[in-house]
């Protein structure tokens, strides 16, 4: 019988034929398509709403989804406010405050109070993504206070006085990266970083009320970039805010799923009705909304205009089209001086503020120094009040003590279809003595085609599937060694690794921290997150596809999966779903998700985290115990800081230190 001749093909050409895109865009396009389908579904739902009754029903549903996405509801019952000093200027004073929402959860804050007879309108000024935090809002705060507003500024996690610093006081994480360092682990409990950021802004409204000089019927909020996003979603949550002006923030996922930071990305974001068009239409309307946009911003202006058009229909439903406004400047990303002037004029009109106008150009002589505005200047105060946010979160989160088996069952249900026969093709063969070195492609699902190296020895005893995050072609020496030991070796690039990884839009990454916590791995994690997918589960599908192909091609041979690093948890899930994995080897892997909250900040990349697993009462050790593999070998387990740990004995009775 003549052997079939293999036509040599390139992986990238096959991807182009099967998926209609370049190989390094395939994974991104796959999840973008899922997201856009949800966008269309949400559009249909909005189009179906014709009455105030239907609007109220959808509003209540989305509000419930927002609270669920954050992780828990807001409560002011534990709010504490401490005064730490005061600065007197010619026309106003600044109170230095720290406030607390939970045990050990303190926020440095500044309240700018004008001269004159109260009550005054109040304005919240949440900071954008910058290291300076509230110090970056000094000019805007002075502008508002000179024009008769009580203005409040405060530091979010990783910003200002809450910046992530080493023992010498040097900042080592940019603000957005600091958000990801803290926000990603919180997803293990089904929480979002907005448990800090949105609720800190809501608490700031309560802090304004505590001054006794603010008219609570005249509360506004404005900020730019990340501060614009916070303004938008805080106003959506807290109806005490009667007017919101988000700048350089509002966009839509209609044309593109933007992979923003942790607090800007909820799990199953679009389907839950948490994208800007839905939030503006149901959680902000019919209150006042002024969208400040720039035509040269970091996202498409068409998406911003789409939000405005969609929301305006619901303002019309409430007969108040004049309460929504958009202004587009031919500018790049930012909150520009003329925009700030326009926003003040808008608030003045809404709040009937008749204070004599002080031009933005005149605020310079009234600006206090950044140093004078430090709330916690003493080292002992910093140590006492500014705790590790992950430790604060863990101390205050409501943890389920009983395991919820529905969580595991839902993952198994999602994975079972991938245990069935899957497409594969050999695209290259090279004879190396008695061994054939092959290249193959396989497809776990429509729209995803992955490459793998396949090494076939003359005689074999088992199939060995080797997994890690480095490109599959970087281990030829190791792979041949396994083949000479009688193993059929398969080493794939799982989705997002090797050739299937994202294009690096910023190859000259700023620093190690930025690369680890805001780089390619994080972006894939967030993209899946937005689409309601868990990348750890998605990669388990790829592993199961290879198990199915191996069982079909090499009947009767035992299958071993050897997974290193980030791939280990996916391998465990695959072995829970498919008993055909006879042996499971986990090496250099994170053994406990709980350990990432115990000391310091974790070093594992975002795509090592499994959304909701701790919230359901399971840790990695529990998942390993559910594996259906006959043999399990655990090697070089580590904690959240990648420190080697000694764990319980594995299924073979061997220590796994």
N, C-alpha and C positions, 0 to 999 in steps of 0.2 A: 504494500500500500504506500503510495507516494505521500510524503509529508506536505502539509499545506505551506505554501510559500508566504512568508510574512512581508507585506509591503511596508517599507520603512516610512513612518509618518512622524511629524512633529506634534507635540502636545498642543502647542498654541494654535496650530492649524485645525486640529480636531475641535478645540474649544470654539474657534471661530465658526466652524460648520454646525456644531450642535447647539451653541448658545447665542450665536450672532454677535459676539463681542470679543474683545481682546482678553487673553488669559488672565491678566492681572486686574480686570474689571469684573470678571465673572461672579465672584462671591458677592461683591458689592451690589451688582445689578440684581442678583437673585433676591436679596433682602429688600432692596429698593422697590422691586416689583410687588412684594408682599405688602409693603407699606403703602404704595400707591393704590392697591386694591382696597385697603382700609379707608383711604382718603375718599375713594368713590362711594364706598358704603356710607360714610358719614355725610357725604354730599346728598345722597338720596334721602337720608333721614331728615336732614335740615329742610330739604325741598318738600317733604311730606307734612311739615308742621305749618298749619294755617291759622290756628286759634291760640288765644292766650292760655287756655286750659292745656292744650298740647305742649305749649312752650314751658309752662310751669312743671309739667310732668318730666320733660326732658331735662330741665334745669335741676330738679331734685336728683335725678339719676346721675347726672354728671358731677354734681357736688359730692354725692356719695362716693363716686369713683375717685375724685380728687383726694378725699380724706383717706380712702383705702390705698391710693398710690403713695401718699406721704407716709403712711404706716399707722397713724392714730390721729385722733382729733386733738384740737388745741384746747388747753384749759388754763385759765388765768388764776386758778385758786392758789397755786404755789408761787405766784409772781412776787419777787422781792426786789425792792429798789433801795439802793444806798447812794447817798451823795458823797462825792470824794473831793469837792472843791468848787471854786467859782472864779471866773475871770470877768472883770468889769471893763467894758469898752465905752467909748464916748456915747454911742447911741443904743447900746444893747449890752446884755450880759450873757455869759456862757456858763451853764452848769455842767460840771463833770459828774457823770452818773455811771454806776454799773447796775445792771438788772439781771435777774436770774429767773429762768423758767422752770428749771429742775434742779435737783441736787448737784452741786458743783458745776452748774451750767451758767456761767457769768458772761455778760456782754458789755464791753466798754462803750460808752455812749456820750454824746454831747448834745445839750439842748440850748439852742440860741433863742433868747427871749428879748423882744423889742421893748423900748421905752413906750410909755403911753398907757392908756386905760384899757384893761382887758374887758371882755374876752377877745382873743385874736384867732384868726384862722390858723390851723396847724398843717404842716407839710412834712412828710417823711421823705428822706433823701437816701435811699439805699445805694451803696457803692457798687460800681461796676467791677469788672475783673481787673483789679490792680493790687499791687502789694500794699499800697498806702492805705487802703480801706477808707475810713471816715475822713482821713486827712486829705484825700483827693476831692472831697466834697466841700472844702472850706469856702471856696469862692461862691459856689451855688448857695450854700447855707447863709453866707453873709448877704448875698444878693436878696434872698427872701426875707431875712430878718430886718434888713434896712427898709424893706417895703411892707413891713407890718405883719409878718408871719412868725409863729413859733416854729422853728425848724429843728428837726432831730436827725442826727447822723450816728452811725454805729458800725461796729466791725463784725463782718461775717467770719466764719471759720477760715483760717489761712490768710487773713488780711489785717492790715493795721497792727494793732497790739496783739492780735490773735494769729499773726503770721507764724508759720512753722520755722522755728529757729533751732540751731544747734546749741551746745553748751556755751559757746563763745558769743552767742547772740546774733550769729550770721543767718540770714534767711536762705534756705536751701530749696524751697519749692515755690514756684510761681503760683499766683492765686488760683487759677483754674486747675493746675495740677494738684494743689493742696486740697481742692474740692474733691478731686477724683480719689486721692489717697484715702480720704475719709468717707466719701460717698459710696464707693464701690463695695467695701465690706458691709455697709449697712444693708445692701440688697440681700444679703444672706438671711436677714430677718424679715424680708419683704418691706423694708423701709427705704425712704429716699432722703437725700441730704436736705431736702426742704423741711424735714422735721426740725432742722436747725434754722435754715434761711427764711422760709416763709413765716414760720411761727415766731421768729425773732422780730420780724417786721410787724406781725400782728401784736406782739407784746409791746412794740414801740408805740402803737396806738394807745395802749393802756398806760404807758409811761407818760405820754402827752396829757392824758386825762388827769393823771395824778398831780400835774403842776397846778391845776386849778385856774389856769389863765387861758385855756384853749376852749373855743366854741366847738363842741363835738359834732355839731351839724355841718361844720365846714372843715372837713379833713381831706387833704389831697396827698398824692404820692407821685413822685417823678424820679427817674433815674435813667442811666444810659447803659447800653450793652447788657452785661449781667444784671446791673441795677435796673435796667428797663424790664428785663424778664421778671425780676423779683417784684417790681412795681405792678406789673400786669397780673401775676398770679396771686399776689397778696391782696390786691383789690378784688380779684375773683373770689377769694376766700372770705374776706372781711367786708361786709356791706356797710360798716361804719365809714368806710372810705367812699366819699361821694363823687370824687373826680380823680382820674388817673391819666398821666401823660408819659407813656413809655417811649424812650428815645433809642434809636439804633438797636432795636430788639425784635419788633414784631415781624414775623415772617410765617411761612406756611410750608408744610411738607407736601403740598400738592405737586410741586415740580421736582422736589429733591428732598431726601431725608438727610437733614444736616446732623452730623455727629457731634453734638455739643457736649458740654460738661455734665457731670452727674446731676446737679440740681436743675438742669434744663431738660432732662430726659427721664420720663417716667417709664416703668415697665408697661408694655402694651399701650403706649402713649396715644396712638391715633385711634385705635378701636375703642378705647375707654372714653373718647370724646374730649381729650385734653390738649389737642392741638389748638393753635391760636384762633382759628375761625370759630370753633365750638365754644371756647372759653369766652371770647368776646360776645358771641351771640346769646349765650345762656347764663353765664355767671357774672358778666359785667353789665350788659344791657339790662335795663334802660338807663343806667347811671352814665355820667359824663366820661367820654373817652376821646383823647386827643393822641393820635398816632404820629410820632415824629420819625420821619424816614429819610434815608439818603440813597440816592440813585446809584451810587458807586460803593455800596456797602458790601459786606462779606457774604451776603446771600442775595438772591434775585429779588429785584424790586417788584416783579410781577406777583410773587407770593405775598408780599406786603399789601399790594393793591387788592389782591383776592380776599384777604382777611377783611379789609375795609368794606368791600362790596357785599360779602356774605353777611357780615354783622349788621350792615345798614338796613338790610331787609327786616331784621328783627327789631331794630329801632323804629322802623316804619310800622311794624305790627303794634308797637306801643304808642304810635303817633308822636314820636319825639326824635325825628331825623336830625334836628338841630343839635342833639347832644353827642353826636359822633362826628369827628373831624379828622382829616389827614392833611399833613403838609410834607411834601417831598422836596428836599434840597439837592442840588447837584454837588454833593459832597461825598467824602469817604466816611468810613465808620467813625462815629464820635457824636458828642453833644456840643454843637457849635454855638458861639455867643448869641447870634441872632435867634437861634432856636430857643435858647434859654429865655430871651426877652419875650418871644412869642408865647411861650408856655406861661410865664408870669402874667402876661396880659390876659390870657385865657382863664387862669385861675381867678384873677381879680374880677373878671366879669361874672363868673359863676358864683363867687363868694361875696359879691358886692363889696369888695375891699376898696375903700376910697382914700387910703393912705397916699400922700403925695409921692409920686414916682421918683425913685432914686435910680439913675441910669447904671447899667452894668459896668460902664467904664470908670465909675467913681468908687467902686468897692475896694480898689487896691489899697487905699490909705487906711482902710478899716480891717484889713486882714490880720488876724493873729498868727503868730508863728506856730509851726507844727509842734515844736518842742513844748511850747506852753500849753498845748491842748492834750498832752499825754495824760490819760486818766490814771494809769497805774505806773507811776514813775519809779517806785521803790521795788527793788528786786524781790523782796519778801512778799509784797503784794502780788507781783506777777506770778510767783511760784504758787501762792495760795489760791488765786482766782482763775488763772489760765491753765486749766488741766487739758490733758490729751483728749480731743473730742471723741475719739473712739471709746476711751475709758468712760467718759461722761455718758455717752449713748448707751453702752452696755450696762452701766449702773442703773439707768432709768427705764430701759426698754422692758416691756411686758413679755417675758419669755414663757412659751408653752412648755410645761413640764411633761405633758403626755404627747407621745408621738402620734402624728396624724397620718395614718396609712394611706389616706386618699392622695396625698402628695406623691408617694412612691408609685401608687397604682396609676396615676395620671401619666407619669414618666414612662412606665412600662407600656401603657396603652399607646403612647406616642411612638415608641420604639419598635413594637411588634411588627408593623408592616415592613420594616427594614431587615427583618430576618428572612424574608423571601428572596427568591432568585433575582439577581441584579445584572445589569448589562456590564460587560467588560470586553476589551479588545487588546490583543498583543500588537504593539506597533513597532517593535524593534527587537532583534535578537543578535547577540554577539557570542560566538563560541570561545570559551576560555578553557581549553583542555577538555576535561570531562564534565565541565560545568557550562550551562547556558545562562548567559546574563541577558535578561529580557527587560524590556520596558513595556508597561501596560497602562491603559486608562480604564477607569470604571466609573459608573454613575449611580450613586445612592438614590438620587431622585432627579426628576426632570429639572433642567436648568443648572445642574451641578455635574461637572465631569472632572475627575481628579486623577493625577498621575501617580504611578507607583513603580518602584524597581522590583523585579522578580528574579531571583537567582535559583536555578534548578540544578541540584547535584545529580550525579548518575544514580545514586542510591539515597533514599531519604526515609526517615522514620516519622517525621512530623512536619507540620506547617508552623512557621514562626513569624508572627506579624510584629514588626518592630515599629515603635511609635515614639516620636519626640517632636519638638517644635522647630528644629533646624532643618534646612533643606535636605531632601531625601538622598541627594547625590554626595553628601558630605561624609558618608560612612562606608565607603566601598571596602576598605580594609576589614572593618568589623563585620560587615555583611558576608564577605567571602569566608571569614573564619567560621561563622555560624554555618555556612553552607558546607564547608569541609567536615563539619561535625555531624553531617547527615540531616540538616534542616532545609526545607524549602523556605526560602527567606522572601518575605514581602515587606517592603518599606515604602509607605505612601507619604505624600504630602496631604495631610488632612486639611479640610477647608480653612483658609486663612494662613496656612503655613507654606513655606517654600515658594514654589511658582504660583501658588494660588493666593499669596498674600497681597494686601493692598499696595497700590502705588504709594510711595512715600512722598507726600506733597512737600515735606519739609525735611529733606535728607540730612541737612546740617542741623540736627536737633540741638536745642539750646544747651541742655545738660543731661546728665544721666537720669536724674529724677524725671525730667520732662519726657524723655524717651520711654522710660518704663511705665509711667502712669498716665501719659497722654498720647502715646504713640500708636502704632498700628494695632497692637493687641487691644488697647482700650477702645479704639474706634470700631473694631469689629464687635466687641462686647456691647457697645452702646447701640450700634446699628441693629443688632439682634434684639436688644432690649426694647427699642422703640417698636419693633415689629412683633413683640410678644414672644420672642424666641430666646432660649437659653443656649449660648454657644457651647457649653459643656455637653448638653443633650444633642445639639446638632452634630458635634464631632462623634458622639456615640453612634449616630446613624451611619457615618462613614465607616466606622470600625465594623459594624454589623454587616454592612454591604460586603466588606472583604471577607468576613467569616462565611457568609453565604456563598460567595464565589469560590472560596477555598474548599468548602464542604462539597461543592458540586464538582470541582476539578480533581480533587484528591480524596476521593471517597475512602473512608476507612482510616485515614490518617488523623492523628490527634492534632488539635489546634491549640497553640500557645500564643497568648498576647503578652508582649513585654513592653510596658509603657513607662516612659520617663517624664518627670516634670509635669508640666501643665496637662499632658495627655492622660495622666493616670486616672483622674476622676471620670473622664469619658470612658476609659476602658472598664472601670468598675461598673458603670451604668450598663455598658454593653453586656457584661457578664451577668448582670442581674436579669437582663431580658432574654439571654440566649445561653442555654446549657451546653451548646456545642463548643464553647470555649472550655477546654479541659484544664488548662493551666493558665494562671494569671500571675504575672510578675510586675510588681510596682517598684520603681526605683527613683530615688532623689525626688520625692513627692511630698506635698503638703499633707500631713496626716490628720490635722485637726483644724477645722474652720474656726472653732472657738479660740484657738491660740492667737488669731490675728488681732484680737481685742485685748490681749493680756499685757503686752509690754511693747512700748515703742510703736512705730508704724510698720505695717507688713510690707514685705518685699515682693510678694507674688503679684504677677501681672493680672489685669482685670479678667482675662479669659480663663483664669483658674477658678473663678467663683461661680457657684451654682445658686441662682436666684431662689430665695425662699426656703432653702434647705434647713437652716437653723430655726427659722420661724415655724417649720413643721415638726421640730423636735429631733432632727437627725443631724449627726455629724459624720465625717468621712468614715470613722471607725464603724459606725452603724451601717453605712452603705457597703463597706467591705464584708461585713458579716452576712449580708444578704446575697452576696455573689453566689452564683450556681456553679462556679468553677470547682472542679474536683480538688485542685491544688492551688494554693495561693502562697506566693513568696514575696515578702516585703523587705526591701533593701534601702538603706540610707534614707529613712524617713526624716522629715524636718518639721519645724514649727513655722509660725508666720514670719519669723525673721531668718528663715532658712538655716536655723541652728539645728544640728543633728540631735535627735531625741531617741530615747529608748522607749519602745512601746510594748504592748502585750505580744505574746507569741503568736505567730501566724498559724495557718491551718495545718502546717507540717510540723508544728512544735518548735520552730526555729526562731531565735530572737531576731528582731528586725531593727536593731540599732544602726 
